[in-house]
Amino acid sequence: MSDLPQKARVVIIGGGVVGVSTLYHLALKGWTDCVLLEKNELTAGSTWHAAGNVPTFSTSWAIMNMQRYSTELYARLGDEVDYPMNYHQTGSLRLAHSKERVQEFERACSMGRYQGIEMEMLTPDEAKGRYPFLETHDLQGVLWDPTDGDIDPAQLTQALAKGARDLGQRILRFTPATGVTQHDDGTWTVHTEKGDIACDYVVNAAGYYAQRVGEWFKPYGGRTVPMMVMSHQYLLTEEIPEIEAWSKENGRKLPLVRDVDVSYYLRQEKNGVNIGPYEPNCRAHWTDPKDPMPDDFSFQLWSDDLDRIEDIVADAMERVPVSASTGISRIINGPIPYAPDGLPLIGPMPGVRNAFEACVFTFGIAQGGGAGKVMAEWIVDGATEWDMWAVDPRRYTDYTDHDYCVKKGMEVYGNEYAMHFPHHEWPAARDKKLSPVHDRVKELGGQMGAYNGWERANWFAQPGDDTSLEATHTWNRSGPWEQRVKEECEAVRDHCGVLDLPGFSRFNLSSPGAAEWLRGRITGALPKAGRMNLLYFADSRGRILTEMSCLRHDEDAFTLITAATAQWHDFELLARDLPAGLSLSDHSAEYDTLIVTGPATRDLLAPIVEADLSLPWLSHQPARVAGRPAALARVSFAGELGWEIHAANAEMPAIYEAVLAAGARPFGMYALNSLRIEKGYRAWKGDLSTDYTLFEGGLDRFVKLDKPQEFPGKAALMSEKQRGSAKRFVTLTVDAGEADAPYMSCIHRNGEIVGETTSGAWGHRVGKSIALGMVRTDLAEPGTELMVEIYGQKYPAVVQPDRPLWDPENERLKA
């Protein structure tokens, strides 16, 4: 009892690699009075049986950053903390069987080089030179990552633990946490079997038990942690003389091999091999009452189930025939947690003050070092160095029920190495949130995509169009959708289009003092009553937290509208420091929105709308549409004359039918993306992220440094204004080939990487491929010639003037 500290600044629940890494990184940032609780021994969960692979490869910028940091940390950690570790940076060969896979690898290579990872593409013969036992006759190309390798998970965790202890941190093994209590001031008491610990912050790092631990936080605003648990198997062979001889001759291990099109990794383990498949006929565990999660599964495994993986193992042994020359020594079958998109949960716990999540790691060893860094930044600084929305727990909202998590986890595992093509929609666990006109949209040919659980039409198919999933397996813009998207954009350009847009995040803020409080949170100004504008929120560094549309009803009454995916993130941003007496409420699920836009919109709406359609751009008003109550906002993300029609769900079917009957053509999200990029309108968490300040993002007109309010980031932005920005937002036209620039494509000048794209699309009104992005400030001048790298090929690009490519004077918008 006496060994239990009464107080700590942070209590971390869970003693796997991620929890211990978080403890270590908190110490590096000077918080050395923290405690980690582990109910058994360190590494007793998924860390214990992890294979220990440490790749940097990812097509997510955030994940690649995190994994790159892990490799850099692990390479020096043993010396830093004086703890010997087996860490082998053997390099890896990723095998491509198709042109599309080569394109994916080329993109990852480009991202890697931007982060300082010397990835390169090899020919099959070059790959054979690095791995003589490899069959390469059917390969299109091979990606070489020199930083890839493997590490002993237990040694890694113990090294991090030693480093943390040496800096003053406490690790309490065999001390199960049993619950938490939050107090009125936001502090916590964490209950254990040995007593209570008071603390300021709590971290759920409980691995595959994270959902169970998460239940403790529900009385304080929490939710069920979105996750499930998969059975993952890998097998170890007996020693292979040929591999032993090669290693002795070369003084190192063979590179790791990943055949991602077949779905396995194969690496040297001592003088045998480790084969780890991700099989489509996978198995979930602990998903129903017949298979309950035990109270303690520490250092335990399931019985092997070789039938599930034998076909993939056979393929691996054909790829490396020497691996079939010996027997299997052991099969590992253990639990691996999965979030619905396969990425971990790292960041603020949704709805709960002073609580964080660092859990549900599918690749915890590879990501553990970076995750500890990110978590320490979240807790100590309130912000992370890199934009980490890809893993932020608030990226999920209330649609992630048990059925969703299980089906998506199974889908992700069975497609672990699948290519995430830009027009592909994964089919599992769909239709969680439906628009009031969903059936009608589908009847009209809507091909649906999921946005924060809401189903929206991406494009509208005509009879005979190929709507198969197979048709979407391309990085190119061309496909069955291309002609339809062009027609939809032309309808908006020439006449009128209508887009059903369910799921806008919609918050009402009111009560006396609301306006003044908002002025102290935003970088710019508020609109007048009856008008609307964009509000930008910055963090303390002046970086872009979010963008909201603000409709002002009177002096202290506002509706704030933001992206569907931003619902929990943005509501928390507003609620976090909300003064007593102000009213903030979320109405996202109660209303639907139509975007009705195009030069004929006013004439089309006039017969069915009771409202003043002569009010200027950026005005809003109550109205009746088709006899139903609604609100009209004169704004268009498509950049044409248009209105948003906002109405309660029950009213929208009649309104939608009236708009269709009046002659509007349905269009989808692909067309909207094309239309918005021609106007240079930014998209949240692509063009607008915490990787950039407002000035870097070209949002100067939304920053009022002379206003009296001390809004977050004001001092940082004033300093940046004086010294100048290092990079600048630009619009580029690109002489692209068959594909447009994806997020984080490298921008080159004279062979040097000078920036990155943040989004790209074909502009059907201007007839050009367009990319938005960030470049070095001295290269942001209109007319500057650059090169944009798209899936391994460099294409000429030209910086455009700082105004929309389409309707640069906004004459059509304001008509």
KAKAWO-V157506 format. One line per field, one symbol per residue. ss: DSSP state (@ for helix, = for strand, . for the rest). phi: phi as a letter, one per 40 degrees, with the letter a starting at -180 (. if undefined). Layout:
# KAKAWO-V157506
ss: ???
phi: ???
This chain:
# KAKAWO-V157506
ss: ......=======...@@@@@@@@@@@@......===........@@@@...=.......@@@@@@@@@@@@@@@@@@@@@.....==...=====..@@@@@@@@@@@@@@@@.....===.@@@@@@@..........=====....==.@@@@@@@@@@@@@@...===....======.....=====..==========..@@@@@@@@@@@@@@.......==========...@@@@@@@@@@.....====....======..======......==...@@@..............@@@.@@@@@@@@@@.@@@@@..===========......====......=====....@@@@@@@@@@@@@@@@@@.......@@@.@@@......@@@@@@@@@@@@@..................=....@@@@@@..======..=======.........@@@.......@@@@@@@@@@@@@@@..====....======...@@@@@@..=........========....============..======.@@@@@@@@@@@@.......====....=======...@@@@@@..==........=======..======........=======@@@@@@@@@@@@@...==..@@@@@@@@@@.....=...=....=......@@@...........@@@@@@@@@@...========...........====..============....=========@@@.....======..=======................
phi: .cccccaacbbbbhbcccccccdccccccgcbbbbbbbcbcdgcccdcbccgcbcbdacbdcccdccccdcccccbcdccbfacbcbbccgabbcbcacccdccccccdccccccgcccacbcdccccccaccccbcbcciacbbccciaaccccdccccccccccchcbbbcfbccbibbbbccgcbbccbcbhbbcacbbbcbcfccccccdcccccbhcacccaabbcbbabbcccbdccdccccccgaccccbbccccgababcbfbbbbbbcbccccbcbfbadcbccccabdfbbcccbcdcbccccccccccbdccccbcccabbbbcbcbccbgbcbbiccdgbcfbbbaafccbcccbccccccccccdcccgabdbcbddbcdccbbccccddcccccccccccbdbcccccbcbcccfcgcbbccbdcccccchdbcbbbfgccbccabcbdgccbccccccaccccidcccccdcccccccbaabbbcbcgdcbbbbagdgcccccdcbbcbbcccdgbaacbbbbcccgcccabbcbbccadbbbbbbacdccdcccccdccdbccdhcbbabbcccbbbbcbahcccccccdcbbbacccdcdgbaacabbfgbcabbbcaaccgbdibcbbaddcccdccccccccchcccbbcccccccccccgccbcgbcbaccbcccccgbdcbbbcccccccdgccccccccccgccbacbbbcbccccbcccdgccbbafgbcbiacbaaaccccbgacbbcabbddcbccdgccbbbcbfgbcbcabccdcaccbfdcgccccd
